[in-house]
Amino acid sequence: MIGAIRDARDDDYERVATWFLEMKTGDPAPSQARWESMLRPRTRIAEIDGVACGYLISEVWPGEAYVRNIVSDAAVRGQGVG
């Protein structure tokens, strides 16, 4: 189903912020400045036919990794993207 996984770009911010709010954690979406400086470097974007459909934010250290969020667009949920 997923066509590609790529590094996040600054222009992914609006999509990721929207998906973040859909998690309904009660937390606000990260600011664009925080996204660009802290989160974007640790974010991977899933695409189908060149269209972003989900994201993963992780932290990686020597010998271990932690997944912070895995979120997919509502249109592809339940289809193996997240």
C-alpha positions as CSV (number, residue, x, y, z in Angstrom):
1,M,0.0,0.0,0.0
2,I,2.7,2.6,1.0
3,G,4.5,3.8,-2.1
4,A,7.4,5.5,-0.2
5,I,8.8,6.5,3.1
6,R,10.8,9.8,3.0
7,D,12.3,12.3,5.3
8,A,9.9,15.1,6.3
9,R,10.3,18.5,4.7
10,D,9.4,21.9,6.1
11,D,6.3,22.0,3.7
12,D,4.9,19.0,5.5
13,Y,4.2,21.0,8.6
14,E,0.5,21.8,7.9
15,R,-0.4,18.2,7.2
16,V,1.5,16.9,10.3
17,A,0.0,19.6,12.5
18,T,-3.5,18.6,11.4
19,W,-2.8,14.9,11.9
20,F,-1.3,15.7,15.3
21,L,-4.6,17.4,16.4
22,E,-6.6,14.4,15.2
23,M,-4.9,12.3,17.9
24,K,-7.0,14.3,20.4
25,T,-4.3,14.2,23.1
26,G,-5.4,17.6,24.4
27,D,-2.0,19.1,23.5
28,P,-1.7,21.8,20.9
29,A,0.0,21.1,17.6
30,P,3.7,22.0,17.7
31,S,4.6,25.4,16.4
32,Q,6.1,25.6,13.0
33,A,9.4,26.8,14.5
34,R,9.5,23.8,16.9
35,W,8.5,21.5,14.0
36,E,11.4,22.8,11.8
37,S,14.1,22.8,14.5
38,M,13.2,19.7,16.6
39,L,10.6,17.5,15.1
40,R,11.1,17.5,11.3
41,P,14.6,16.0,11.6
42,R,13.1,13.0,13.4
43,T,10.0,12.6,11.2
44,R,9.4,10.3,8.3
45,I,6.4,10.7,5.9
46,A,4.5,7.9,4.3
47,E,3.3,8.5,0.7
48,I,0.9,6.8,-1.6
49,D,1.3,7.9,-5.3
50,G,3.4,10.8,-4.2
51,V,0.8,12.1,-1.7
52,A,1.6,12.3,2.0
53,C,-0.7,10.0,4.0
54,G,0.9,9.6,7.4
55,Y,3.9,10.3,9.6
56,L,6.2,8.8,12.2
57,I,8.2,10.8,14.8
58,S,10.9,8.8,16.5
59,E,14.0,9.2,18.7
60,V,17.0,7.0,18.1
61,W,19.9,6.4,20.4
62,P,22.7,3.9,20.1
63,G,21.1,0.5,20.7
64,E,17.5,1.7,21.1
65,A,14.7,3.7,19.5
66,Y,11.5,5.2,20.7
67,V,8.5,5.9,18.5
68,R,6.6,9.0,19.6
69,N,3.7,9.1,17.1
70,I,2.5,7.0,14.2
71,V,-0.4,8.8,12.5
72,S,-2.2,8.2,9.2
73,D,-4.7,10.3,7.3
74,A,-8.3,9.4,8.0
75,A,-8.7,8.4,4.3
76,V,-6.2,5.6,4.6
77,R,-6.7,4.4,8.2
78,G,-7.2,0.6,8.5
79,Q,-5.4,0.0,5.2
80,G,-1.9,-0.8,6.6
81,V,-0.4,2.7,6.5
82,G,0.1,3.2,10.2
